[in-house]
C-alpha cells in the first residue's frame, strides 16, 4: 500500500476510498438536534420537542421510546449496549447514536 491509499499488485491497481454516510438517504437528514448525554444509564435529553421516536438496537430490534416528558426519553429499561435513536420531526427522520450503561 502506498501512502496515497493505492495498492499496487502488478498490473492491477486498487484505490482505497472512505465512504461517508451523510444520513440523507430515504428521508433521513442531517440535523442540529442534539441528544445528551450520549452515554447514559437512565435518561436522554433532546434539544428540541419531537413528534416521535423509536430506539433501534444493533441486532435490529425496534423498541418504542418511553417519554419522561416532552424533551426527555427514559432508557432505563434497555439492556446495556449501543443503540440508535430514530427521531421524527416535521416529516423527516433523524438518527442519533447513544450507549446505554448500567
N, C-alpha and C positions, 0 to 999 in steps of 0.2 A: 504494500500500500504506500503510495506516495503521500507527501504532506498535503497535496491538494485534494485528497479524497479519492483518487483514482487507483484502481487495482490493475496492474499490468500482468497479463497472462499470455505472453506470446502474441499471437495475432488477435486475441480477444482483449478488449479493454472494457472495464466496468467503471461506472461512476456511482459513488455512494451519495445519495441525497437525503436530506432530512425532510420528512413530510410533516407539515404543521396543520393540525386540525383547528380551524377558526371557529367551529361550532355554528356555522351559518347554514349547514345543510338541513333540509326538511323542517324548516320553521324554527330552527334553533339559532339564536343570535347572541353575539357578544353583548355584555351588559355592564352597567355600572352598579347593579345590585350587589351588595356585599353581604356575606354571612360571617358571623363571629360568635364565639371562637371557632376556628376551623378544626380544632381538636377539643372534644368535649365529652363529658360523661352524662350530661342531662339535658341542656337546652341549647338551641341555636337561635340567635337573634338575627333578624333581617333588617336591612337598611330601609326597606320600603314595605308598605302594606301590599300584599299579593292577593291574587284571585284564587290560587290553589297550589298544591304542592304534592309530590309523590317522592318517596325515598326508594332508590334502587340500590340493591346490594351488588357486589361484584360477581356473584353467582347467578345474576339475572332475575332475582325475586323483586317484585314491586310491592311496597308497603305504603298504605295511605299515611299521610303525615298527621300527627296529632298536634293540635294547636293549644298552646298555653294561653296565648292572647293573639291579637291581630298581627303582631310583628315577631312572635316567638313560637318556635316549634319545640315540642317535647320529644326528645330522642332517647330518654332514659330506658325505654323498653327494648331497644335494639341490642343485639349482641355486639361484642367488641369487634371492631374491624373498619375497613374503609367503605364509604358509601358515596353515592351521587344523589344530590338533591335536584329534582326537576321542578322548576318554578314556573307557574303560569301567570303571566301578567300582560294585559292588553292584547290578547290574541297571539302572543308569542311565548315560546318556551325557552328557558334559560337553565343551563346546567352548572352546578357548583359542587365541588368535592369537599367532603369532610371526613373526619375519623372519629369514631365512637370509642371511648375508653371506658374502663370500669372504675 
